[in-house]
Amino acid sequence: MSSLGRFILRLLVVPFGALAALCVAEMVVIFINWNNFIELLTKAQRSNEDAALALMFVAPLVFLQLAWAAFSMMLPAAVGVAIAEGLAIRSWIYHAANGAISAWIGWSLVDLRSDGHFFDQPTIVLAAGLAAGFVYWLIAGWSSGFWKPAFEPAGAVTPGSPRRK
C-alpha cells in the first residue's frame, strides 16, 4: 500500500477509533453508576410536570456540560494520538495510559464533581479512560503511523535494516 493510501486510511480509522473509545467510556460510566441512575430516577418521579420541566430545561444543560467534558477529555487524547501517529507507537499500554491520563485531565479541568452522583470518584473516570484507550488501540492504535506499515512482506528491506548480500 502506498504512503498516500495509508495516510487516507489513517484519516478514516483514527476518528472512528476515537468515536468508539468515547462510546465505550460512556458505557463504562453508565455501567458503574447504574444503581445511582436508578436511585435518581425513583427520587425524581414525583409528577409528570417535574419530568417535563426537567426534560425542557435541565437536560440541555446537562448535555452541554457532558459535551464540554468530552471535549476537554478528547483534546489531550488527540495530542497523545498525534504523538503515537507521528512516532508509530503501537503499544496498548501507551494508548490505555493516554486514555486514562486524558480522562483525568478532562475531569480535573471540568468541575463534574459538584453533582455528587456520577463523577465524584476519580477511579470511575480512570476506569472509563483506560477502557477507552484500550478500545482505541484495538481499532486504530495497533497500526499507528501512516509511514510505517503494520505488516511487511517477508524479506522487505526497511530504511534502518542492514543490507543483504
Buried (B, 14 or more C-beta within 10 A) or exposed (E): EEEEEBEEBBEEBBEEBBEBBBEBBBBBBEEBBEEBEEEBEEEEEEEEEEEEEEEEEEEEEEEEBBEBBBEBBBEBBBEBBEEBBEEBBBBBEBBBBBBBBBBBBBBEBBEBBEEEEBBEEEEBBBBBBBBBBBBBBBBBBBBBBBEBBEEEEEEEEEEEEEEEE
